[in-house]
Amino acid sequence: MNLNKVKLTVVAAYVIGVAGVAVASGVTSPAGLIVFAALALLPAGALLALWNDPAQTLSETIQNQTARR
């Protein structure tokens, strides 16, 4: 599976989980919903920004160089 798809799946599951907690705890006020939205989106955005692809291996580098020729 592509790493970008994995990251999006993890972030989506986290946001849905936080939304579920908000609904289960009975949050109905706009301020409470904003707090839960920030709680869900700020760490998720940091995860997307900071979770980098693994470094390219020597074998992958050689294969890329061979494929270009």
Backbone as a printed PyTorch tensor [residue, N CA C, xyz], in Angstrom:
tensor([[[  0.8520,  -1.1780,   0.0000],
         [  0.0000,   0.0000,   0.0000],
         [  0.8940,   1.2360,   0.0000]],

        [[  0.4990,   2.2110,  -0.7480],
         [  1.2480,   3.4540,  -0.8550],
         [  1.2510,   4.1740,   0.5030]],

        [[  2.3750,   4.7730,   0.8730],
         [  2.4960,   5.4300,   2.1710],
         [  1.5040,   6.5840,   2.3110]],

        [[  1.2260,   7.3050,   1.2360],
         [  0.2570,   8.4010,   1.3170],
         [ -1.1300,   7.8860,   1.6570]],

        [[ -1.5080,   6.7260,   1.1100],
         [ -2.8040,   6.1390,   1.4280],
         [ -2.8460,   5.6890,   2.8870]],

        [[ -1.7410,   5.1540,   3.3790],
         [ -1.6730,   4.7330,   4.7760],
         [ -1.8200,   5.9470,   5.6860]],

        [[ -1.1250,   7.0290,   5.3730],
         [ -1.2200,   8.2420,   6.1910],
         [ -2.6490,   8.7840,   6.2020]],

        [[ -3.2770,   8.8460,   5.0460],
         [ -4.6440,   9.3550,   4.9820],
         [ -5.6160,   8.4520,   5.7310]],

        [[ -5.4000,   7.1440,   5.6720],
         [ -6.2540,   6.2100,   6.3970],
         [ -6.1070,   6.3910,   7.8990]],

        [[ -4.8830,   6.5410,   8.3780],
         [ -4.6460,   6.7450,   9.8100],
         [ -5.2650,   8.0570,  10.2740]],

        [[ -5.0920,   9.1150,   9.5070],
         [ -5.6480,  10.4180,   9.8700],
         [ -7.1720,  10.3680,   9.8620]],

        [[ -7.7590,   9.7490,   8.8500],
         [ -9.2180,   9.6480,   8.7820],
         [ -9.7700,   8.8570,   9.9660]],

        [[ -9.1120,   7.7580,  10.3230],
         [ -9.5550,   6.9650,  11.4740],
         [ -9.4530,   7.7730,  12.7640]],

        [[ -8.3980,   8.5610,  12.9130],
         [ -8.2290,   9.3900,  14.1080],
         [ -9.3290,  10.4520,  14.1970]],

        [[ -9.5960,  11.1260,  13.0840],
         [-10.6170,  12.1770,  13.0790],
         [-12.0000,  11.5780,  13.3660]],

        [[-12.3020,  10.4380,  12.7680],
         [-13.5850,   9.7810,  13.0250],
         [-13.6700,   9.3270,  14.4820]],

        [[-12.5630,   8.8430,  15.0270],
         [-12.5420,   8.4480,  16.4350],
         [-12.8040,   9.6180,  17.3730]],

        [[-12.1810,  10.7510,  17.1040],
         [-12.4030,  11.9390,  17.9380],
         [-13.8360,  12.4310,  17.7810]],

        [[-14.3870,  12.3680,  16.5610],
         [-15.7890,  12.7530,  16.3560],
         [-16.7190,  11.8180,  17.1290]],

        [[-16.3880,  10.5400,  17.1570],
         [-17.1800,   9.5890,  17.9230],
         [-17.1540,   9.8810,  19.4070]],

        [[-15.9940,  10.2540,  19.9130],
         [-15.8840,  10.6310,  21.3270],
         [-16.7100,  11.8780,  21.6090]],

        [[-16.6940,  12.8330,  20.6950],
         [-17.4760,  14.0590,  20.8810],
         [-18.9680,  13.7540,  20.9270]],

        [[-19.4270,  12.9020,  20.0270],
         [-20.8470,  12.5510,  20.0040],
         [-21.2170,  11.7460,  21.2490]],

        [[-20.3600,  10.8040,  21.6320],
         [-20.6410,   9.9600,  22.7980],
         [-20.6510,  10.7580,  24.0930]],

        [[-19.8580,  11.8050,  24.1450],
         [-19.8180,  12.6030,  25.3730],
         [-20.9190,  13.6540,  25.4200]],

        [[-21.6870,  13.7620,  24.3530],
         [-22.8350,  14.6530,  24.3490],
         [-22.5160,  16.1080,  24.1100]],

        [[-21.4700,  16.3980,  23.3790],
         [-21.1160,  17.7900,  23.0790],
         [-22.1140,  18.3430,  22.0680]],

        [[-22.7540,  19.4390,  22.4230],
         [-23.7250,  20.0550,  21.5080],
         [-23.4500,  21.5370,  21.2790]],

        [[-22.6600,  22.1650,  22.1370],
         [-22.4210,  23.6000,  21.9810],
         [-21.4200,  23.8500,  20.8560]],

        [[-21.5470,  24.9670,  20.1740],
         [-20.5950,  25.2900,  19.1000],
         [-19.1510,  25.3770,  19.6040]],

        [[-18.9540,  25.9240,  20.7870],
         [-17.5920,  26.0320,  21.3240],
         [-17.0040,  24.6430,  21.5730]],

        [[-17.8070,  23.7500,  22.0870],
         [-17.3350,  22.3860,  22.3300],
         [-17.0000,  21.6580,  21.0460]],

        [[-17.8100,  21.8680,  20.0310],
         [-17.5300,  21.2450,  18.7390],
         [-16.2500,  21.7940,  18.1180]],

        [[-15.9990,  23.0870,  18.3050],
         [-14.7630,  23.6890,  17.7940],
         [-13.5470,  23.1070,  18.5100]],

        [[-13.6630,  22.9250,  19.8080],
         [-12.5580,  22.3340,  20.5690],
         [-12.2770,  20.9120,  20.0900]],

        [[-13.3200,  20.1190,  19.9030],
         [-13.1120,  18.7600,  19.4170],
         [-12.5730,  18.7550,  17.9890]],

        [[-13.0000,  19.6810,  17.1460],
         [-12.4800,  19.7600,  15.7790],
         [-10.9890,  20.1040,  15.7930]],

        [[-10.6040,  21.0450,  16.6480],
         [ -9.1830,  21.3930,  16.7600],
         [ -8.3860,  20.2200,  17.3080]],

        [[ -8.9660,  19.5200,  18.2700],
         [ -8.3040,  18.3540,  18.8460],
         [ -8.0770,  17.2870,  17.7810]],

        [[ -8.9960,  17.1740,  16.8640],
         [ -8.8720,  16.1630,  15.8160],
         [ -7.9520,  16.6120,  14.6890]],

        [[ -8.0110,  17.8750,  14.3090],
         [ -7.3080,  18.3120,  13.1030],
         [ -5.8590,  18.7350,  13.3310]],

        [[ -5.5420,  19.3150,  14.4640],
         [ -4.1600,  19.7650,  14.6850],
         [ -3.1640,  18.6040,  14.7410]],

        [[ -3.3890,  17.5920,  15.5610],
         [ -2.4370,  16.4720,  15.5410],
         [ -2.4320,  15.7290,  14.2040]],

        [[ -3.5920,  15.6440,  13.5540],
         [ -3.6460,  14.9650,  12.2630],
         [ -2.8290,  15.7170,  11.2110]],

        [[ -2.9110,  17.0260,  11.2170],
         [ -2.1000,  17.8230,  10.2910],
         [ -0.6150,  17.6820,  10.5620]],

        [[ -0.2550,  17.6500,  11.8380],
         [  1.1550,  17.4450,  12.1880],
         [  1.6260,  16.0700,  11.7410]],

        [[  0.7740,  15.0720,  11.8930],
         [  1.1380,  13.7230,  11.4620],
         [  1.3900,  13.6800,   9.9630]],

        [[  0.5150,  14.2980,   9.1900],
         [  0.7090,  14.3150,   7.7370],
         [  1.9810,  15.0560,   7.3420]],

        [[  2.2930,  16.1280,   8.0530],
         [  3.4700,  16.9260,   7.6990],
         [  4.7820,  16.2650,   8.1370]],

        [[  4.7650,  15.5820,   9.2590],
         [  6.0180,  15.0750,   9.8260],
         [  6.3170,  13.6180,   9.4950]],

        [[  5.3540,  12.8640,   8.9970],
         [  5.5560,  11.4620,   8.6770],
         [  6.1480,  11.3820,   7.2810]],

        [[  7.4460,  11.1900,   7.1900],
         [  8.1650,  11.2090,   5.9140],
         [  8.2550,   9.8190,   5.3060]],

        [[  8.4380,   9.7880,   4.0020],
         [  8.6840,   8.5270,   3.3170],
         [ 10.0290,   7.9720,   3.7680]],

        [[ 10.1870,   6.6500,   3.7800],
         [ 11.4850,   6.0840,   4.1390],
         [ 12.5400,   6.4460,   3.0910]],

        [[ 13.7690,   6.4830,   3.5280],
         [ 14.8650,   6.8110,   2.6130],
         [ 14.9850,   5.7380,   1.5330]],

        [[ 15.4110,   6.1740,   0.3620],
         [ 15.5780,   5.2410,  -0.7430],
         [ 16.7750,   4.3360,  -0.4740]],

        [[ 16.6080,   3.0420,  -0.7520],
         [ 17.7000,   2.0940,  -0.5330],
         [ 18.6710,   2.1440,  -1.7020]],

        [[ 19.8300,   1.5620,  -1.5040],
         [ 20.8360,   1.5160,  -2.5600],
         [ 20.3100,   0.7270,  -3.7560]],

        [[ 19.6060,  -0.3550,  -3.4950],
         [ 19.0480,  -1.1620,  -4.5710],
         [ 18.0490,  -0.3590,  -5.4000]],

        [[ 17.1950,   0.4130,  -4.7460],
         [ 16.2340,   1.2410,  -5.4710],
         [ 16.9350,   2.3030,  -6.3050]],

        [[ 18.0020,   2.8780,  -5.7700],
         [ 18.7600,   3.8770,  -6.5100],
         [ 19.3720,   3.2820,  -7.7670]],

        [[ 19.9490,   2.0980,  -7.6470],
         [ 20.5520,   1.4320,  -8.8000],
         [ 19.4850,   1.0930,  -9.8440]],

        [[ 18.3140,   0.6080,  -9.3880],
         [ 17.2430,   0.2800, -10.3190],
         [ 16.7450,   1.5260, -11.0380]],

        [[ 16.6470,   2.6400, -10.3420],
         [ 16.2020,   3.8840, -10.9810],
         [ 17.2100,   4.3620, -12.0100]],

        [[ 18.4890,   4.2460, -11.7000],
         [ 19.5250,   4.6750, -12.6340],
         [ 19.5220,   3.7650, -13.8810]],

        [[ 19.2960,   2.4690, -13.6730],
         [ 19.2700,   1.5360, -14.7910],
         [ 18.0460,   1.7820, -15.6670]],

        [[ 16.9240,   2.1120, -15.0590],
         [ 15.6870,   2.3380, -15.8080],
         [ 15.7530,   3.6080, -16.6380]],

        [[ 16.5340,   4.5790, -16.2330],
         [ 16.6370,   5.8390, -16.9700],
         [ 17.4270,   5.6950, -18.2630]],

        [[ 18.2890,   4.7060, -18.3280],
         [ 19.1550,   4.5590, -19.5100],
         [ 18.4570,   3.9410, -20.6460]]])
